[in-house]
Amino acid sequence: MAFDKAKLAKLLTGRPRLLPTAAAVAALAVPLYAAAMVARVNGAAAEVASAEPAPPPAAAPLAQGYTDLLATKPAAATDAPPPARCDPALADLLAAERQSLVDRQTELDLRAQMLAAAEKKAGEQLARLDQARQDVSTLLDRRAAMAKADLQRLVAIYESMKPKDAARLLNETDVEILVDLLDLMQERRSAPILAEMEAAKVNQLTRTLALRRVLPADRPVKAR
C-alpha cells in the first residue's frame, strides 16, 4: 500500500480540532510508512536476485560402468588385505634355486678365467712357433746361399782345368750334381768338357736336363 505524503501534510497543517484526532492520524500514518519501506526493500532484493548469475548446471550422470573418482572416497588403511605369507617349503626351494644360480655363475667365471689363461698360453706358443719359423727360414736361405756359393767355387775350379782332366773327374760324379754344375757353367766352357766325357754319362745327363722340368705324366715312356 502506497503512502500519500500530501494527504498527511494536509491533515497536519490544517487547523487542529482535537487532540484525539491528531493521535488517530499519527497512528494511521506509521503503519502506512512501514508498509512502504518494506515494499521498497523487497523490490531492491528482487533486483539484486535477478542480477546474480545463474547457478552452474548439475553435472551429467556418468555412463554405466564408470565411477566418479572425485566422489569416491579412498578406502581406509584398515580395509587393505593383510600381506600373504610365503610357504616355508616354497621359500626353501627359492633359496636353493638362488644358491644354485650363484654356484653356476661362479663356475662360469672360473671357466672364463681358465679359457683366458689357455688363450694367452696358446698365443705365446704361436709367437714362439712363428719366431722358430722365421729362424728356420733364415737358416735355409743361408744354407741355400752357401750351397750356391760352393757350386760356384766348384764351377770355377772345373772351368780352370783342362777339359780332358775335368771330364775324367766328372765321369764319377752323380748326375744331380752335374746338372747343378752345368747350370752355373758357361756353354763355351762346358762344351769341351762334355766332349771328353763318357757317352753313357753324357746321355744320362742329357736326359736329366731335358726331363727335369717336365711333369711325370708328360714324360715319354721307355720302350722295353
C-alpha positions as YAML, in Angstrom:
chain: A
units: angstrom
residues:
- id: 1
  name: MET
  ca: [0.00, 0.00, 0.00]
- id: 2
  name: ALA
  ca: [1.49, 3.45, -1.09]
- id: 3
  name: PHE
  ca: [1.95, 6.26, 1.45]
- id: 4
  name: ASP
  ca: [0.38, 9.62, 0.48]
- id: 5
  name: LYS
  ca: [2.61, 12.40, 1.76]
- id: 6
  name: ALA
  ca: [0.32, 15.22, 0.57]
- id: 7
  name: LYS
  ca: [-2.63, 13.86, 2.41]
- id: 8
  name: LEU
  ca: [-0.61, 13.56, 5.57]
- id: 9
  name: ALA
  ca: [0.70, 17.13, 5.24]
- id: 10
  name: LYS
  ca: [-2.85, 18.48, 4.74]
- id: 11
  name: LEU
  ca: [-4.01, 16.75, 7.83]
- id: 12
  name: LEU
  ca: [-1.07, 18.07, 9.84]
- id: 13
  name: THR
  ca: [-1.26, 21.71, 8.53]
- id: 14
  name: GLY
  ca: [-4.97, 22.02, 8.97]
- id: 15
  name: ARG
  ca: [-6.47, 23.64, 11.98]
- id: 16
  name: PRO
  ca: [-6.47, 21.21, 14.75]
- id: 17
  name: ARG
  ca: [-9.67, 20.40, 16.26]
- id: 18
  name: LEU
  ca: [-8.97, 17.99, 18.97]
- id: 19
  name: LEU
  ca: [-6.02, 16.08, 20.37]
- id: 20
  name: PRO
  ca: [-7.63, 12.72, 19.79]
- id: 21
  name: THR
  ca: [-7.96, 13.46, 16.12]
- id: 22
  name: ALA
  ca: [-4.18, 14.10, 15.82]
- id: 23
  name: ALA
  ca: [-3.35, 10.90, 17.60]
- id: 24
  name: ALA
  ca: [-5.58, 8.93, 15.31]
- id: 25
  name: VAL
  ca: [-3.88, 10.42, 12.25]
- id: 26
  name: ALA
  ca: [-0.41, 9.57, 13.59]
- id: 27
  name: ALA
  ca: [-1.46, 6.03, 14.33]
- id: 28
  name: LEU
  ca: [-2.68, 5.71, 10.75]
- id: 29
  name: ALA
  ca: [0.48, 7.19, 9.17]
- id: 30
  name: VAL
  ca: [3.03, 4.98, 10.92]
- id: 31
  name: PRO
  ca: [1.74, 1.63, 9.54]
- id: 32
  name: LEU
  ca: [1.43, 3.11, 6.08]
- id: 33
  name: TYR
  ca: [5.08, 4.33, 6.15]
- id: 34
  name: ALA
  ca: [6.32, 0.97, 7.44]
- id: 35
  name: ALA
  ca: [4.46, -0.85, 4.67]
- id: 36
  name: ALA
  ca: [6.01, 1.42, 2.05]
- id: 37
  name: MET
  ca: [9.54, 0.79, 3.37]
- id: 38
  name: VAL
  ca: [9.01, -2.98, 3.35]
- id: 39
  name: ALA
  ca: [7.81, -2.80, -0.26]
- id: 40
  name: ARG
  ca: [10.95, -0.87, -1.27]
- id: 41
  name: VAL
  ca: [13.25, -3.37, 0.47]
- id: 42
  name: ASN
  ca: [11.52, -6.30, -1.24]
- id: 43
  name: GLY
  ca: [11.85, -4.61, -4.64]
- id: 44
  name: ALA
  ca: [15.58, -3.98, -4.14]
- id: 45
  name: ALA
  ca: [16.10, -7.60, -3.06]
- id: 46
  name: ALA
  ca: [14.29, -8.82, -6.19]
- id: 47
  name: GLU
  ca: [16.56, -6.67, -8.40]
- id: 48
  name: VAL
  ca: [19.70, -7.98, -6.70]
- id: 49
  name: ALA
  ca: [18.49, -11.58, -7.09]
- id: 50
  name: SER
  ca: [17.81, -11.07, -10.80]
- id: 51
  name: ALA
  ca: [21.30, -9.56, -11.25]
- id: 52
  name: GLU
  ca: [23.14, -12.59, -9.67]
- id: 53
  name: PRO
  ca: [24.50, -15.24, -12.14]
- id: 54
  name: ALA
  ca: [22.56, -18.44, -12.52]
- id: 55
  name: PRO
  ca: [23.91, -21.41, -10.63]
- id: 56
  name: PRO
  ca: [26.00, -23.88, -12.73]
- id: 57
  name: PRO
  ca: [24.10, -26.78, -14.25]
- id: 58
  name: ALA
  ca: [24.25, -30.05, -12.47]
- id: 59
  name: ALA
  ca: [26.90, -32.46, -13.74]
- id: 60
  name: ALA
  ca: [25.68, -35.03, -16.20]
- id: 61
  name: PRO
  ca: [25.39, -38.53, -14.80]
- id: 62
  name: LEU
  ca: [28.31, -40.84, -15.64]
- id: 63
  name: ALA
  ca: [27.87, -43.70, -18.04]
- id: 64
  name: GLN
  ca: [27.07, -47.09, -16.64]
- id: 65
  name: GLY
  ca: [30.19, -48.97, -15.56]
- id: 66
  name: TYR
  ca: [32.23, -45.81, -14.68]
- id: 67
  name: THR
  ca: [32.88, -44.37, -11.26]
- id: 68
  name: ASP
  ca: [33.35, -40.76, -10.26]
- id: 69
  name: LEU
  ca: [36.87, -40.74, -8.81]
- id: 70
  name: LEU
  ca: [36.32, -37.41, -7.06]
- id: 71
  name: ALA
  ca: [33.15, -38.61, -5.38]
- id: 72
  name: THR
  ca: [34.69, -41.92, -4.38]
- id: 73
  name: LYS
  ca: [36.43, -41.81, -1.05]
- id: 74
  name: PRO
  ca: [39.69, -43.73, -0.71]
- id: 75
  name: ALA
  ca: [39.46, -46.90, 1.19]
- id: 76
  name: ALA
  ca: [40.68, -46.72, 4.72]
- id: 77
  name: ALA
  ca: [44.00, -48.24, 5.62]
- id: 78
  name: THR
  ca: [42.22, -50.76, 7.72]
- id: 79
  name: ASP
  ca: [40.42, -52.08, 4.60]
- id: 80
  name: ALA
  ca: [43.71, -53.30, 2.93]
- id: 81
  name: PRO
  ca: [44.11, -57.06, 2.83]
- id: 82
  name: PRO
  ca: [46.76, -58.50, 5.11]
- id: 83
  name: PRO
  ca: [50.10, -59.44, 3.42]
- id: 84
  name: ALA
  ca: [50.26, -63.00, 2.16]
- id: 85
  name: ARG
  ca: [52.65, -65.34, 3.91]
- id: 86
  name: CYS
  ca: [55.04, -67.48, 1.84]
- id: 87
  name: ASP
  ca: [55.04, -71.20, 2.36]
- id: 88
  name: PRO
  ca: [58.25, -72.26, 4.18]
- id: 89
  name: ALA
  ca: [58.79, -75.11, 1.71]
- id: 90
  name: LEU
  ca: [58.50, -72.70, -1.23]
- id: 91
  name: ALA
  ca: [60.89, -70.28, 0.47]
- id: 92
  name: ASP
  ca: [63.44, -73.06, 0.95]
- id: 93
  name: LEU
  ca: [63.04, -74.07, -2.72]
- id: 94
  name: LEU
  ca: [63.61, -70.49, -3.87]
- id: 95
  name: ALA
  ca: [66.67, -70.15, -1.65]
- id: 96
  name: ALA
  ca: [68.13, -73.39, -3.02]
- id: 97
  name: GLU
  ca: [67.49, -72.26, -6.59]
- id: 98
  name: ARG
  ca: [69.14, -68.91, -5.88]
- id: 99
  name: GLN
  ca: [72.20, -70.64, -4.41]
- id: 100
  name: SER
  ca: [72.33, -72.93, -7.45]
- id: 101
  name: LEU
  ca: [72.39, -69.90, -9.73]
- id: 102
  name: VAL
  ca: [75.18, -68.34, -7.67]
- id: 103
  name: ASP
  ca: [77.22, -71.56, -7.87]
- id: 104
  name: ARG
  ca: [76.63, -71.76, -11.62]
- id: 105
  name: GLN
  ca: [77.78, -68.18, -12.10]
- id: 106
  name: THR
  ca: [80.90, -68.88, -10.04]
- id: 107
  name: GLU
  ca: [81.67, -71.93, -12.18]
- id: 108
  name: LEU
  ca: [81.20, -69.93, -15.39]
- id: 109
  name: ASP
  ca: [83.53, -67.21, -14.12]
- id: 110
  name: LEU
  ca: [86.17, -69.83, -13.28]
- id: 111
  name: ARG
  ca: [85.87, -71.39, -16.74]
- id: 112
  name: ALA
  ca: [86.18, -67.97, -18.35]
- id: 113
  name: GLN
  ca: [89.39, -67.34, -16.41]
- id: 114
  name: MET
  ca: [90.77, -70.75, -17.43]
- id: 115
  name: LEU
  ca: [89.86, -70.07, -21.07]
- id: 116
  name: ALA
  ca: [91.56, -66.68, -20.96]
- id: 117
  name: ALA
  ca: [94.70, -68.29, -19.49]
- id: 118
  name: ALA
  ca: [94.65, -71.01, -22.18]
- id: 119
  name: GLU
  ca: [94.26, -68.40, -24.93]
- id: 120
  name: LYS
  ca: [97.17, -66.43, -23.53]
- id: 121
  name: LYS
  ca: [99.36, -69.55, -23.39]
- id: 122
  name: ALA
  ca: [98.34, -70.54, -26.93]
- id: 123
  name: GLY
  ca: [99.18, -67.03, -28.15]
- id: 124
  name: GLU
  ca: [102.63, -67.25, -26.56]
- id: 125
  name: GLN
  ca: [103.24, -70.65, -28.16]
- id: 126
  name: LEU
  ca: [102.13, -69.34, -31.56]
- id: 127
  name: ALA
  ca: [104.53, -66.42, -31.14]
- id: 128
  name: ARG
  ca: [107.39, -68.84, -30.35]
- id: 129
  name: LEU
  ca: [106.48, -71.04, -33.33]
- id: 130
  name: ASP
  ca: [106.40, -68.03, -35.64]
- id: 131
  name: GLN
  ca: [109.81, -66.96, -34.36]
- id: 132
  name: ALA
  ca: [111.14, -70.51, -34.90]
- id: 133
  name: ARG
  ca: [109.70, -70.50, -38.44]
- id: 134
  name: GLN
  ca: [111.47, -67.25, -39.18]
- id: 135
  name: ASP
  ca: [114.72, -68.63, -37.76]
- id: 136
  name: VAL
  ca: [114.44, -71.82, -39.84]
- id: 137
  name: SER
  ca: [113.62, -69.81, -42.97]
- id: 138
  name: THR
  ca: [116.67, -67.66, -42.35]
- id: 139
  name: LEU
  ca: [118.85, -70.74, -41.90]
- id: 140
  name: LEU
  ca: [117.50, -72.34, -45.08]
- id: 141
  name: ASP
  ca: [118.12, -69.18, -47.06]
- id: 142
  name: ARG
  ca: [121.62, -69.00, -45.66]
- id: 143
  name: ARG
  ca: [122.22, -72.65, -46.43]
- id: 144
  name: ALA
  ca: [120.95, -72.23, -49.99]
- id: 145
  name: ALA
  ca: [123.20, -69.22, -50.44]
- id: 146
  name: MET
  ca: [126.18, -71.17, -49.08]
- id: 147
  name: ALA
  ca: [125.38, -74.17, -51.30]
- id: 148
  name: LYS
  ca: [125.20, -71.94, -54.33]
- id: 149
  name: ALA
  ca: [128.48, -70.33, -53.36]
- id: 150
  name: ASP
  ca: [130.07, -73.80, -53.04]
- id: 151
  name: LEU
  ca: [128.80, -74.77, -56.50]
- id: 152
  name: GLN
  ca: [130.17, -71.58, -57.97]
- id: 153
  name: ARG
  ca: [133.57, -72.36, -56.48]
- id: 154
  name: LEU
  ca: [133.44, -75.89, -57.96]
- id: 155
  name: VAL
  ca: [132.41, -74.46, -61.33]
- id: 156
  name: ALA
  ca: [135.34, -72.07, -61.18]
- id: 157
  name: ILE
  ca: [137.68, -74.97, -60.38]
- id: 158
  name: TYR
  ca: [136.46, -77.21, -63.23]
- id: 159
  name: GLU
  ca: [136.48, -74.35, -65.70]
- id: 160
  name: SER
  ca: [140.10, -73.60, -64.85]
- id: 161
  name: MET
  ca: [141.10, -77.23, -65.52]
- id: 162
  name: LYS
  ca: [141.80, -78.77, -68.89]
- id: 163
  name: PRO
  ca: [138.65, -80.25, -70.47]
- id: 164
  name: LYS
  ca: [140.11, -83.78, -70.52]
- id: 165
  name: ASP
  ca: [141.01, -83.66, -66.81]
- id: 166
  name: ALA
  ca: [137.67, -82.15, -65.84]
- id: 167
  name: ALA
  ca: [135.82, -84.79, -67.88]
- id: 168
  name: ARG
  ca: [137.74, -87.62, -66.22]
- id: 169
  name: LEU
  ca: [136.70, -86.35, -62.77]
- id: 170
  name: LEU
  ca: [133.10, -85.58, -63.72]
- id: 171
  name: ASN
  ca: [132.54, -89.09, -65.09]
- id: 172
  name: GLU
  ca: [132.48, -90.29, -61.48]
- id: 173
  name: THR
  ca: [130.10, -87.56, -60.25]
- id: 174
  name: ASP
  ca: [126.37, -88.06, -59.71]
- id: 175
  name: VAL
  ca: [124.05, -86.77, -62.39]
- id: 176
  name: GLU
  ca: [122.18, -84.43, -59.97]
- id: 177
  name: ILE
  ca: [125.45, -82.69, -59.07]
- id: 178
  name: LEU
  ca: [126.44, -82.49, -62.72]
- id: 179
  name: VAL
  ca: [123.14, -80.77, -63.53]
- id: 180
  name: ASP
  ca: [123.76, -78.14, -60.86]
- id: 181
  name: LEU
  ca: [127.32, -77.58, -62.08]
- id: 182
  name: LEU
  ca: [126.28, -77.26, -65.72]
- id: 183
  name: ASP
  ca: [123.59, -74.69, -64.74]
- id: 184
  name: LEU
  ca: [126.35, -72.41, -63.47]
- id: 185
  name: MET
  ca: [128.91, -73.13, -66.21]
- id: 186
  name: GLN
  ca: [129.24, -71.10, -69.34]
- id: 187
  name: GLU
  ca: [128.42, -73.03, -72.53]
- id: 188
  name: ARG
  ca: [131.81, -72.33, -74.10]
- id: 189
  name: ARG
  ca: [133.44, -73.92, -71.05]
- id: 190
  name: SER
  ca: [131.06, -76.85, -70.52]
- id: 191
  name: ALA
  ca: [131.02, -78.00, -74.18]
- id: 192
  name: PRO
  ca: [134.70, -79.11, -74.32]
- id: 193
  name: ILE
  ca: [134.30, -80.96, -71.02]
- id: 194
  name: LEU
  ca: [131.19, -82.85, -72.24]
- id: 195
  name: ALA
  ca: [133.07, -83.80, -75.41]
- id: 196
  name: GLU
  ca: [135.72, -85.54, -73.33]
- id: 197
  name: MET
  ca: [133.25, -87.35, -71.02]
- id: 198
  name: GLU
  ca: [131.93, -90.88, -71.46]
- id: 199
  name: ALA
  ca: [128.99, -91.22, -73.85]
- id: 200
  name: ALA
  ca: [126.79, -93.09, -71.34]
- id: 201
  name: LYS
  ca: [127.32, -90.38, -68.74]
- id: 202
  name: VAL
  ca: [126.60, -87.64, -71.24]
- id: 203
  name: ASN
  ca: [123.38, -89.41, -72.38]
- id: 204
  name: GLN
  ca: [122.20, -89.75, -68.78]
- id: 205
  name: LEU
  ca: [122.98, -86.08, -68.12]
- id: 206
  name: THR
  ca: [121.19, -85.02, -71.29]
- id: 207
  name: ARG
  ca: [118.06, -86.98, -70.38]
- id: 208
  name: THR
  ca: [118.01, -85.48, -66.89]
- id: 209
  name: LEU
  ca: [118.37, -81.93, -68.22]
- id: 210
  name: ALA
  ca: [115.62, -82.47, -70.79]
- id: 211
  name: LEU
  ca: [113.04, -84.01, -68.43]
- id: 212
  name: ARG
  ca: [113.68, -82.24, -65.14]
- id: 213
  name: ARG
  ca: [111.06, -79.54, -65.85]
- id: 214
  name: VAL
  ca: [108.51, -81.88, -67.44]
- id: 215
  name: LEU
  ca: [105.68, -83.29, -65.37]
- id: 216
  name: PRO
  ca: [105.83, -87.05, -64.74]
- id: 217
  name: ALA
  ca: [102.60, -87.62, -66.73]
- id: 218
  name: ASP
  ca: [104.08, -85.83, -69.74]
- id: 219
  name: ARG
  ca: [107.35, -87.73, -69.79]
- id: 220
  name: PRO
  ca: [107.83, -90.27, -72.60]
- id: 221
  name: VAL
  ca: [107.53, -93.96, -71.72]
- id: 222
  name: LYS
  ca: [110.69, -96.02, -72.13]
- id: 223
  name: ALA
  ca: [110.50, -98.81, -74.70]
- id: 224
  name: ARG
  ca: [111.07, -102.27, -73.30]
...
